[in-house]
């Protein structure tokens, strides 16, 4: 499915109508587009951005139900992003899945302490990604 370009670091991948929109935040363009394509193939509408500031803008514009948030999504750290999300009444129900190549106890503890619901270590398979998103949507229902 072709992406509709909205600038060099932001794209919107259209998908058949489904119950959720997913915001993919990753500084690695190839990983960002691959994750968005995996989700779009599952029928999810996806917005893909390169950093946490673009993600905040996309939250307001697209109101995603799930955010797939990379550890290196600067300039905000993932736990700072999570706290901002929780403080905003319109986004308190937005579910977060934290992704990182650093699969260690400290990274997981930081994520959980900030209210991030799930940690998904990289690299992940299509099945793992889809299960993480589906699990977050089910827990939000």
C-alpha positions as CSV (number, residue, x, y, z in Angstrom):
1,X,0.0,0.0,0.0
2,X,1.5,3.4,-1.0
3,X,2.1,6.0,1.6
4,X,0.9,9.5,1.2
5,X,3.8,11.8,1.8
6,X,3.2,14.8,4.1
7,X,6.9,15.9,4.4
8,X,10.2,14.2,4.6
9,X,9.7,12.7,8.1
10,X,6.0,12.2,8.2
11,X,3.7,10.0,6.2
12,X,0.2,8.7,6.5
13,X,-0.5,5.1,5.3
14,X,-4.2,4.8,4.5
15,X,-5.9,1.5,5.4
16,X,-9.4,0.0,5.3
17,X,-11.6,1.3,8.0
18,X,-10.8,-0.5,11.3
19,X,-11.3,0.4,14.9
20,X,-7.9,1.9,15.6
21,X,-5.3,4.3,14.4
22,X,-1.6,3.7,15.3
23,X,1.1,6.4,15.6
24,X,4.5,4.9,14.8
25,X,7.4,7.0,16.3
26,X,10.9,5.9,15.2
27,X,14.0,7.9,14.2
28,X,15.0,5.1,11.8
29,X,13.1,5.7,8.6
30,X,13.3,2.1,7.3
31,X,12.0,0.7,10.6
32,X,9.3,3.4,10.9
33,X,8.0,2.6,7.4
34,X,8.2,-1.1,7.9
35,X,6.2,-1.0,11.1
36,X,3.6,1.2,9.5
37,X,3.3,-1.1,6.5
38,X,2.9,-4.2,8.8
39,X,0.1,-2.4,10.7
40,X,-1.5,-1.2,7.5
41,X,-1.5,-4.7,6.1
42,X,-3.5,-5.7,9.2
43,X,-6.1,-3.0,8.4
44,X,-4.8,-0.3,10.8
45,X,-4.6,3.3,9.8
46,X,-1.0,4.4,10.5
47,X,0.7,7.7,11.0
48,X,4.5,7.5,10.9
49,X,6.8,10.3,12.3
50,X,10.5,10.6,13.1
51,X,10.5,12.2,16.5
52,X,8.6,13.0,19.7
53,X,7.8,16.6,18.7
54,X,6.2,15.4,15.4
55,X,4.4,12.8,17.5
56,X,2.8,15.4,19.7
57,X,1.6,17.2,16.7
58,X,0.3,14.0,15.2
59,X,-1.6,13.1,18.4
60,X,-3.6,16.3,18.2
61,X,-4.2,16.0,14.5
62,X,-5.0,12.2,14.2
63,X,-6.1,11.1,17.7
64,X,-4.5,7.6,17.5
65,X,-5.6,4.9,20.0
66,X,-2.1,3.4,20.2
67,X,1.4,4.9,20.0
68,X,4.4,2.7,19.1
69,X,7.2,4.7,20.7
70,X,10.9,4.1,20.0
71,X,13.5,4.6,22.8
72,X,15.4,7.0,20.6
73,X,12.5,9.3,19.5
74,X,14.1,12.5,20.9
75,X,14.2,15.2,21.8
76,X,11.8,14.0,24.5
77,X,12.7,10.8,26.3
78,X,9.9,8.1,26.1
79,X,9.0,8.5,29.8
80,X,8.7,12.3,29.3
81,X,6.5,11.8,26.3
82,X,4.3,9.3,28.3
83,X,3.9,11.7,31.2
84,X,2.9,14.5,28.8
85,X,0.3,12.2,27.3
86,X,-1.1,11.2,30.7
87,X,-1.4,14.8,31.8
88,X,-3.6,15.8,28.8
89,X,-7.3,14.9,29.2
90,X,-7.8,14.2,25.5
91,X,-5.0,11.6,25.4
92,X,-5.2,9.8,28.8
93,X,-6.8,6.8,27.1
94,X,-4.1,6.5,24.4
95,X,-2.1,3.3,24.8
96,X,1.7,3.2,24.6
97,X,4.0,0.5,23.3
98,X,7.6,1.2,24.0
99,X,10.2,-0.3,21.5
100,X,13.9,-0.5,22.0
101,X,17.0,-2.5,21.1
102,X,18.0,-2.2,24.7
103,X,16.1,-5.0,26.3
104,X,17.2,-4.7,29.9
105,X,15.6,-4.4,33.3
106,X,16.4,-0.7,33.7
107,X,14.8,0.2,30.3
108,X,11.7,-1.7,31.2
109,X,11.5,-0.2,34.7
110,X,11.7,3.3,33.3
111,X,9.0,2.6,30.8
112,X,6.7,1.0,33.4
113,X,7.3,3.8,36.0
114,X,6.2,6.3,33.4
115,X,3.0,4.5,32.7
116,X,4.0,2.9,29.4
117,X,1.9,-0.2,29.2
118,X,4.0,-2.5,27.1
119,X,7.7,-3.0,26.2
120,X,8.4,-4.6,22.7
121,X,12.0,-5.4,22.2
122,X,13.6,-4.9,18.7
123,X,13.8,-6.5,16.4
124,X,10.2,-7.7,16.5
125,X,8.2,-9.8,14.1
126,X,5.0,-8.9,12.4
127,X,3.2,-11.2,14.7
128,X,4.7,-9.7,17.8
129,X,3.9,-6.1,16.7
130,X,0.3,-7.0,15.8
131,X,-0.2,-8.9,19.1
132,X,1.2,-5.9,21.1
133,X,-1.2,-3.4,19.3
134,X,-4.2,-5.8,19.6
135,X,-3.4,-6.4,23.3
136,X,-3.3,-2.7,24.0
137,X,-6.6,-2.1,22.2
138,X,-8.2,-5.0,24.1
139,X,-7.0,-3.6,27.4
140,X,-8.3,-0.2,26.6
141,X,-11.8,-1.5,25.8
